[in-house]
Amino acid sequence: VLGVGFDDLTMAEAVAAGARLLTEEGCHYVVTPNPEIVEVCRENPAAMRAVNGADLVLPDGIGVIKGAAMLGTPLKEKTPGIEFAAGLMGEMAKEGKSLYLLGAKPGVAEKAAERLAAQYPGLKIAGTHDGYFKDTQQVVDAINAAGGADAVFVCLGAPKQEKFIAANIDDIHGTLFCGLGGSLDVFAGVSRRAPDIFIKLGLEWFYRLCSDPRRIGRMMQIPKFLLVVFAERRKQ
């Protein structure tokens, strides 16, 4: 979709694929682009390389699904990052695997860790670090000092999180890295996800806009994305 190669998977298939990556040798990473991130990738070659270099590229947003259908390459369903993360943690808890949380404001990751540990008995929290850092090496060292982790949730916002993963994946003691945007705020209870009815109708973006009108600039990327998709379809 406009240069970003998405994996055509259901949510169950995506979680199963993520769980498999946790058992394989080497380091792997997952990204969850929405239309806004696709637009960033179109304008930022480094972001495009980071996103397309992932082992799993999951469509996070109804806009991507509609865009793929318009271009004649339909995807099975949207696979929001936060839902993928929840499914993955469920699988990790069964195996007693460890998780490191990176991102959000100071204190948020710690709160998310407490809630996730209670919600997923068996899941080990290896450590946390906020997303307000200037020295990347310090973060790499902090994760490694914690003993690393089976999975690292990198919640720095796009494209910072994708670039961070691509640049540092070989230096961090971890198996699976997941770029998950603002998921830690939801896991910590700091912010709420849209009600189910909005999610089912593909209007989660509208709920976010109503909850925080300051997002209007970011939301304008959605119609821009769809216009570019429409222009691409006419070329075809």
Secondary structure, 3 states (H helix, E strand, C coil): CCCCCCCCCCHHHHHHHHHHHCCCCCCEEEECCCHHHHHHHHHCHHHHHHHHCCCEECCCCHHHHHHHHHCCCCCCCCCCHHHHHHHHHHHHHHHCCEEEEEECCCCHHHHHHHHHHHHCCCCEEEEEECCCCCCHHHHHHHHHHCCCEEEEEEECCCCHHHHHHHHHCCCCCEEEEEECCCHHHHHCCCCCCCCHHHHHCCCHHHHHHHHCHHHHHHHCHHHHHHHHHHHHHHHC
